[in-house]
Amino acid sequence: MGQLDRRTFLKAGAAVALTGCSDSEPATATPKPTGTTRPTAAAAAPNWNSFARSLKGRLFLPSTSGYAAAHQLFNPRWDATRPAAVVKAVNATDVQRSITFARANRLVMVPKSGGHSYVGASAIADGLMVDLGAIRGMSYANGVLTVGAGARLYDVHAFLDRYGRSLPTGTCPTVGVAGLALGGGLGIHTRAFGLTCDRILSMGVITADGVARTISTTVDPDLFWAMRGSGGGNLGVVTSFRFATIPATRLGFFRLTWPESKAAAVVRGWQQFARSAPVTSWGNLHLVARSNGSLSVHVLGISTTGDAAAAAAQLESFVGSRASTRSITVKTHMEAVEYLGGGTTSPRTGFLAGSDVLKGPMDAATIIALLGAVKSAARAKTPASAIIDPLGGQAAKQPAGGASWPWRSALGVIQWYSGLAAHPSSAQLRVAQTFVTNGHRAVRKYSAGGYVNYVETGRSVSTYYGASLDRLRSVKQKYDPGNFFRTPYTLS
């Protein structure tokens, strides 16, 4: 998860018991080989021993001690998805050799950074998982962070804090920097400094032909454009990034809560805040289904100037009433990181989630429908929330060289989130999916599409790319003409 996500939802006092998707939702299915990978005759079994000897990292097979832990993702729901093997890569050469081996043996290959995909996209039944978690080295010079693709967000912030620097990211401490950045990357600094992908200066990437490239605005600029916002696993495997950093300053925080009776006014006021507040102000809206059938309504926000009181007062003026409870604090860079992330790490958690990108402020009827979707979940005792992050400000501007992230003019992004047991029943999955489906239906009139970092099963991949789709398909054809990088959730 990128942005103020489930971690903030839990940490900020909106926690509910997490338990509930469609019982027909597949683990990442193994697609049939296509293009240059199509077999012409029966293939010999992969020579795993030879492959293992070629790697500096380690290869895990189902018979290998540690295999079960090696293929685990953040969400325990995907534990039953068993890859044919897992590569624990330690450098770019391991990634190159994995691609070559997978192509030669007609195996579907997927990369894994933090493993937080909503649909378990970094797991692959009977295919090859390449885990980049050990490629996490970092260096800093002259405002630029160089970092391995497997680095986790907390580690990135802790490293940069030594230099008084930061990076616009999401908040979950164990999210991998690659997964977040390639899909966009939303967070508390989105309005002031743009998306995580907007800060990328260059990337080291291995494409489907096994070639190692360093791409930027001047080298393979079309691929650089595409990979800033199209999501992971589509066009190549990124092994490193260079990011332009931002100052690590003290931040003013506010948390405002209103009674359920004010919910519609809060949504209207938040929409005005998202459009009119200065770029130094940010706040996301939480509508949470309580187990007693009621709604919790609050906004958690920051001011990059440190003056959270002024930002809170502006939001209250837009709502038309003072919050029933208010909290105003100031935090250092690392205090903010740990507060928003709920600590320095995050335990594995079951959940089902989806998204809608709001193309503009919702009308009264849509607001009522949105609140009704969350209220229905509350009445059904479904642990659920709608969390809306604002866009605008710097996020509305294209970075140098452009980026494929398509939602520059949007108002915000709704995350539909329902907790699940680690290994939920079919009934629990159905209940959770009902909430997400009801949410989509409620805001359909104002939805431009979905956020690719919140990819969900059963939704057309094209809805995540908006006006960038045709150009992305052209780049895909150029760099991956055989469609080697292919799962049900990738470009084709």
Secondary structure, DSSP 8 states (H G I E B T S, - for coil): --SS-HHHHIIIII--------TT--SS------GGG--SS------HHHHHHH-SSEEE-TTSTTHHHHT--SSGGGTT---SEEEE--SHHHHHHHHHHHHHTT--EEEESS---TT-TT--TTSEEEE-TT---EEEETTEEEEETT-BHHHHHHHHHTTTEE----S-TTSBHHHHHHH----TTHHHH--TGGGEEEEEEE-TTS-EEEE-SSSSHHHHHHHTTS-TTSS-EEEEEEEE-EE---EEEEEEEE-GGGHHHHHHHHHHHHHHS-TTEEEEEEEEE-TTS-EEEEEEEEETTS-HHHHHHHHHHHHTS--SEEEEEEE-HHHHHHHHHTSS-----EEEEEEEEE-S---HHHHHHHHHHHHHHHHTT--EEEEEEE--GGGGS--TT------TT--EEEEEEEEE-SS--HHHHHHHHHHHHHHHHHTGGGEEE--GGG--TTS-GGGGTGGGHHHHHHHHHHH-TT--S--TTS--
